[in-house]
Amino acid sequence: MSRAMDAYRISQLNQQLSFLANSETFSMSGRAAGGVYRRKPREFVLPPGSLENLFPTIRVTVPDYFRRNKISWHSPTHLLSSQVFCVNFLEPFAFEPDALRRLFEPIVGPIDEMLEPEPTSHPGRFVAYEFIGGSDYLNEARGTERARGANCTSVDAAIRFRTQTGAIEVALIEWKYTESYKAPAADPRNEERKRRYQNLAFHPDGPLRPDLGIELVEFFTEPIYQLLRQQMLAMQMEKAHELGATRVRTILVVPGANLAFKCLKIGPLRAFGEDVTSAWHAVLQNRDHFILCLTEDFFVHARAAIVDEPGWDAWRRYVGGRYDLEPA
């Protein structure tokens, strides 16, 4: 990886370490860090079991929600966790439907009202995490119960809303931070992947254009592989009218400065775009079903959503300062 591409991760690591050292949201024991990651103590990993990677006011609601839904944390004490970033950003909006509506309207269009994505199990909560849909649409269960956040297609978050025309929509949100990905490589799991997804990938049964002239296996390299699975999930949910939805779209939230994420490493897709998101957009049959939102723009929308709301200053300073989205 070039220095330019690696620069964003390095800058964010330094930002996180500075925030850890100076923010009052961490205790002295939290600042000591030294939690284990890849078998070594790391300065960017909090002690095991620590909840201090979360914004202070959500350190009860989020762990409780994850525990009740048996959701797997990925790296809950890693300062660069994109899953933690997503939760820190969205959870304060989860019980504030008016603010949540204002947050998402610039992205998805006019919203009449927010609706619960899990109305039976979590009434009054308007953001779901590690959402996998109500059915095994993608043939991933393998005879066992699917687990949210592990070993099946999931998205970091999901919202549901009614448009001003009265239609119900769902948006599936994938959140990236400092991620980068390796070049394509042979993988013995590809045969099983083809079995699962071959009848769900290409239009009219799937989201991909049928005229691409590209074999399905070419899409099995991250992050394109993940985007494909999530787009297939969205399409199957839409076909089933899950949660009453007549349209299900995906939203990718990614920092504009993360050049490593943008780097397109699948040769056949380079005919369709110069980076991951432009190529992905071009190969979709229904391009309006995929929305790219830069993290910095999302934060601008958030600031506008809460500008007249009392009690949000601490969250704005925390997210803006920790993730370098506004001056300290």
Helices and strands as residue ranges (DSSP letters): H 3-22, H 28-31, E 36-37, E 40-41, G 56-58, H 61-68, H 82-90, G 91-93, H 97-108, E 111-115, E 128-131, E 155-163, E 168-175, H 190-197, G 216-219, H 224-240, G 242-244, E 247-254, H 259-262, G 267-271, H 276-283, G 287-289, E 290-294, H 295-306, H 313-322
